[in-house]
Amino acid sequence: MEVEIFKLYEDERGRIIASNSLTYLEDEHRYDFYPVTVKDIIIGGSFSGTPTYMAVLKLGVKGVIAHECGVGKNNKAIDGIFLAERYGIPAAAVATQSALVSNGISVSEGTISVLNETARKWGIKEGMVALDAAKLMLSAKQGVVVNEQLDHDDEIKIVEESKDIKVYTVWSIGLIKDQHPNDIFCVASHSGIVMAKYTLPVHPKLIFANDAGIAKDSSGVAGLNILNNKGIAAVAVAAMSAEIGSPTSTYREGICSVVNKKAQAMGIRSEMTVKEAIKIVLESQ
């Protein structure tokens, strides 16, 4: 298996772990130093929203740093930082253009742009390199397991249907276990490499995700080319048009920003709304 979780540093205070996705840390098969403990700092290639932060806060981590992903509509790409503050957990995000999405090591090399007050108390400041910030976080108190029940848009819903095509909203296409070659998915995630890896086994007709502010080296939309090469149409919506973390917002409010060639062949263009794009596909059947 490709290495996607890395131990960057360790001393008597704990470890600093980088993961290409915050959602990977529960999977004991992904790394040989499982499990995460209350002494660990996590650096992740995910957006810094509430649902992605919860993937590690529920494990009891000591601190978290992830990606800013364009900040997003209603600050949804960074609101997990302030959830962590409620529990006294230091947390931060790196600037959108300073690091690759879906790459934990790149995030560790990025520059801090947003942080909570608990992180600030440990000497962390804007402009600091994330790995240096994580080393300061190691001096914080042990983590606490966060069991907060969130009002989270995580139901799998069919929102449109025409002939043999269904349109789904789902938090992550990784929750879908069967192939859906005739169906369309609107998801909550960024459009980076991790999204593509989750999408390939499902092989949908078309998928919409968030462009995450495009990010360094267009990594926020890098998944679109991967999917195009496998014959899957994929579209990213502008980060400020729809709330990252909400598939319903992707569907209802998303405005297309980056469109792969397979989707272009369907007639989808940038600046269309997601609903307009879906209508084109449904009416072409």
C-alpha positions as CSV (number, residue, x, y, z in Angstrom):
1,M,0.0,0.0,0.0
2,E,1.2,3.5,-0.8
3,V,2.5,5.3,2.3
4,E,0.1,8.1,3.2
5,I,0.7,8.5,6.9
6,F,4.1,9.6,8.2
7,K,5.8,10.0,11.6
8,L,7.7,13.3,11.2
9,Y,9.0,13.8,14.7
10,E,8.9,12.2,18.2
11,D,10.3,13.1,21.6
12,E,9.2,12.5,25.2
13,R,6.2,14.9,24.8
14,G,4.7,12.9,21.9
15,R,4.7,12.5,18.1
16,I,4.0,14.7,15.1
17,I,2.1,12.7,12.5
18,A,1.4,13.8,8.9
19,S,-1.4,12.2,6.9
20,N,-2.6,12.9,3.4
21,S,-6.2,12.9,4.8
22,L,-7.4,13.5,8.4
23,T,-9.9,10.7,7.6
24,Y,-7.1,8.1,7.4
25,L,-6.0,8.0,11.0
26,E,-8.6,5.5,12.2
27,D,-7.4,2.9,9.7
28,E,-4.9,0.6,11.4
29,H,-3.9,-0.9,8.1
30,R,-2.5,2.4,6.7
31,Y,0.4,2.7,9.1
32,D,2.6,0.7,11.4
33,F,2.6,3.0,14.4
34,Y,-1.2,2.9,15.0
35,P,-3.0,4.1,17.0
36,V,-3.1,7.8,17.5
37,T,-2.8,8.8,21.1
38,V,-3.6,11.8,23.4
39,K,0.1,12.9,23.0
40,D,0.0,13.2,19.2
41,I,-0.2,16.3,17.0
42,I,-1.7,15.6,13.6
43,I,-0.9,17.5,10.4
44,G,-3.4,16.7,7.6
45,G,-3.9,17.3,3.9
46,S,-7.6,17.9,4.4
47,F,-9.6,21.1,4.7
48,S,-9.8,22.4,8.3
49,G,-13.6,22.2,8.6
50,T,-15.6,20.8,11.4
51,P,-16.4,17.4,9.9
52,T,-12.7,16.7,8.9
53,Y,-11.4,17.9,12.2
54,M,-13.8,15.6,14.0
55,A,-12.2,12.6,12.4
56,V,-9.1,13.2,14.6
57,L,-10.6,15.2,17.6
58,K,-12.7,12.1,18.4
59,L,-9.4,10.2,18.8
60,G,-8.2,12.5,21.6
61,V,-5.3,14.2,19.8
62,K,-3.3,17.0,21.4
63,G,-3.4,19.4,18.4
64,V,-4.2,19.6,14.7
65,I,-3.0,21.5,11.7
66,A,-4.6,21.1,8.3
67,H,-5.2,23.1,5.1
68,E,-7.0,26.4,4.7
69,C,-8.5,25.3,1.3
70,G,-9.5,28.8,0.2
71,V,-11.3,29.5,3.5
72,G,-14.6,28.8,1.7
73,K,-18.1,30.1,1.8
74,N,-19.1,31.0,5.4
75,N,-15.5,30.1,6.5
76,K,-16.5,26.4,6.4
77,A,-13.0,25.3,5.3
78,I,-11.5,26.5,8.6
79,D,-14.3,26.3,11.2
80,G,-12.9,23.1,12.8
81,I,-10.1,25.3,14.3
82,F,-12.7,27.0,16.4
83,L,-14.4,23.8,17.4
84,A,-11.0,22.7,18.8
85,E,-10.8,25.9,20.7
86,R,-13.9,25.0,22.7
87,Y,-12.0,22.0,24.1
88,G,-8.7,23.8,24.7
89,I,-7.0,22.0,21.8
90,P,-4.5,24.1,19.8
91,A,-5.3,24.1,16.1
92,A,-4.4,25.9,12.9
93,A,-4.5,25.9,9.1
94,V,-1.8,26.7,6.5
95,A,-2.3,29.3,3.8
96,T,-4.1,28.0,0.6
97,Q,-1.2,28.6,-1.7
98,S,1.6,27.5,0.7
99,A,0.9,23.8,0.6
100,L,-0.6,20.9,-1.5
101,V,-4.0,19.6,-0.7
102,S,-4.0,15.8,-0.1
103,N,-0.4,15.9,1.0
104,G,0.4,15.9,4.7
105,I,4.1,16.4,4.3
106,S,3.5,19.5,2.1
107,V,1.1,20.9,4.7
108,S,3.9,20.4,7.3
109,E,6.0,22.7,5.1
110,G,3.3,25.3,4.6
111,T,2.8,28.6,6.5
112,I,0.3,29.1,9.2
113,S,-2.5,31.5,8.2
114,V,-5.3,30.9,10.7
115,L,-5.1,29.7,14.3
116,N,-7.1,29.5,17.5
117,E,-6.3,31.3,20.8
118,T,-5.1,28.1,22.4
119,A,-2.5,27.7,19.7
120,R,-1.5,31.4,20.1
121,K,-0.9,30.8,23.8
122,W,1.8,28.2,22.9
123,G,3.7,30.8,20.9
124,I,2.3,30.0,17.4
125,K,1.9,32.9,15.0
126,E,0.8,33.6,11.5
127,G,3.6,33.0,9.0
128,M,5.2,30.2,11.0
129,V,6.1,27.0,9.3
130,A,3.6,24.3,10.2
131,L,6.1,21.7,11.5
132,D,7.6,24.4,13.8
133,A,4.2,25.2,15.0
134,A,3.5,21.5,15.7
135,K,6.6,21.2,17.7
136,L,5.3,24.0,20.0
137,M,2.0,22.3,20.2
138,L,3.7,19.2,21.7
139,S,4.2,21.1,24.9
140,A,0.4,21.5,25.3
141,K,-1.6,19.4,27.7
142,Q,-2.7,15.9,26.7
143,G,-5.6,15.7,24.3
144,V,-9.2,15.0,25.2
145,V,-11.6,12.8,23.3
146,V,-14.3,15.0,21.7
147,N,-17.6,13.2,21.5
148,E,-19.7,16.2,20.4
149,Q,-22.7,15.3,18.2
150,L,-22.6,17.7,15.2
151,D,-25.4,18.9,13.0
152,H,-23.6,17.4,10.1
153,D,-24.9,17.1,6.5
154,D,-23.9,13.4,6.2
155,E,-27.0,11.6,4.9
156,I,-26.9,9.9,1.6
157,K,-29.8,11.4,-0.4
158,I,-31.3,11.1,-3.9
159,V,-32.1,14.6,-4.9
160,E,-33.1,14.1,-8.5
161,E,-33.9,11.1,-10.7
162,S,-34.5,10.8,-14.5
163,K,-34.9,7.5,-16.4
164,D,-31.9,5.4,-15.2
165,I,-29.9,8.3,-13.7
166,K,-30.0,9.2,-10.0
167,V,-28.4,12.3,-8.5
168,Y,-27.0,11.8,-5.0
169,T,-25.7,14.1,-2.3
170,V,-23.2,12.4,0.1
171,W,-20.6,13.7,2.5
172,S,-17.9,11.5,1.0
173,I,-18.1,9.2,-2.0
174,G,-16.0,6.9,0.1
175,L,-19.2,6.0,1.9
176,I,-20.6,4.4,-1.3
177,K,-19.6,0.8,-1.6
178,D,-21.0,-0.2,-5.0
179,Q,-20.3,1.0,-8.5
180,H,-22.7,3.6,-9.9
181,P,-21.7,4.1,-13.6
182,N,-25.0,5.8,-14.5
183,D,-25.3,8.1,-11.5
184,I,-24.2,11.6,-10.5
185,F,-22.7,12.6,-7.1
186,C,-22.5,15.9,-5.3
187,V,-20.0,15.6,-2.5
188,A,-18.7,17.7,0.4
189,S,-14.9,17.3,-0.1
190,H,-12.2,19.1,-2.0
191,S,-11.3,17.9,-5.5
192,G,-7.8,16.7,-4.8
193,I,-6.1,13.4,-5.1
194,V,-7.8,11.8,-2.1
195,M,-11.2,12.6,-3.5
196,A,-10.2,10.8,-6.7
197,K,-9.0,7.7,-4.9
198,Y,-12.3,7.5,-3.1
199,T,-14.2,8.0,-6.4
200,L,-12.5,5.5,-8.6
201,P,-14.0,2.3,-7.1
202,V,-17.5,3.8,-7.4
203,H,-16.9,4.9,-11.1
204,P,-19.8,7.4,-11.3
205,K,-21.1,9.0,-14.4
206,L,-20.2,12.5,-13.0
207,I,-19.1,14.0,-9.7
208,F,-19.0,17.5,-8.3
209,A,-16.7,18.6,-5.4
210,N,-15.2,21.8,-4.1
211,D,-12.2,23.4,-5.7
212,A,-10.6,24.2,-2.3
213,G,-9.3,27.6,-3.5
214,I,-7.4,25.6,-6.2
215,A,-4.4,25.7,-3.9
216,K,-0.7,25.2,-4.5
217,D,0.1,23.6,-7.9
218,S,-3.7,23.3,-8.5
219,S,-3.7,20.4,-6.0
220,G,-7.2,21.3,-4.9
221,V,-8.5,20.1,-8.2
222,A,-5.8,17.5,-9.1
223,G,-8.4,14.7,-8.8
224,L,-10.2,15.9,-11.9
225,N,-7.4,14.8,-14.2
226,I,-7.0,11.5,-12.5
227,L,-10.7,10.8,-12.9
228,N,-10.7,12.0,-16.5
229,N,-8.0,9.5,-17.4
230,K,-10.3,6.8,-16.0
231,G,-13.3,7.9,-18.1
232,I,-15.1,9.7,-15.2
233,A,-16.5,13.2,-15.7
234,A,-15.7,15.5,-12.8
235,V,-16.3,19.2,-11.9
236,A,-15.0,21.4,-9.2
237,V,-17.2,24.2,-7.8
238,A,-15.8,27.5,-6.6
239,A,-14.8,27.5,-3.0
240,M,-16.7,30.7,-2.3
241,S,-19.9,29.5,-4.1
242,A,-20.7,26.5,-1.9
243,E,-19.8,25.4,1.6
244,I,-17.1,22.8,1.7
245,G,-18.2,20.0,4.0
246,S,-21.8,20.2,2.8
247,P,-22.9,18.1,-0.2
248,T,-26.3,19.8,-0.1
249,S,-24.6,23.2,-0.6
250,T,-22.5,21.7,-3.5
251,Y,-25.7,20.7,-5.2
252,R,-27.9,23.8,-4.4
253,E,-25.3,26.6,-4.6
254,G,-22.2,25.4,-6.4
255,I,-20.9,27.2,-9.4
256,C,-18.6,25.3,-11.7
257,S,-15.0,26.5,-11.7
258,V,-12.9,23.7,-13.2
259,V,-14.3,21.1,-15.6
260,N,-12.4,18.1,-16.8
261,K,-12.5,17.0,-20.5
262,K,-15.0,14.2,-19.9
263,A,-17.4,16.7,-18.3
264,Q,-16.8,19.2,-21.0
265,A,-17.8,16.6,-23.6
266,M,-21.2,16.4,-21.8
267,G,-21.7,20.2,-22.4
268,I,-20.7,21.4,-18.9
269,R,-18.8,24.7,-18.7
270,S,-17.3,26.8,-16.0
271,E,-19.6,29.4,-14.5
272,M,-22.6,27.1,-14.9
273,T,-24.4,26.3,-11.7
274,V,-24.3,22.6,-10.6
275,K,-28.1,22.4,-11.2
276,E,-27.7,23.7,-14.7
277,A,-24.9,21.2,-15.4
278,I,-27.0,18.4,-14.1
279,K,-30.0,19.4,-16.2
280,I,-27.8,19.3,-19.3
281,V,-26.8,15.7,-18.5
282,L,-30.3,14.5,-17.6
283,E,-31.9,16.1,-20.7
284,S,-29.3,14.5,-23.0
285,Q,-30.5,11.0,-22.1
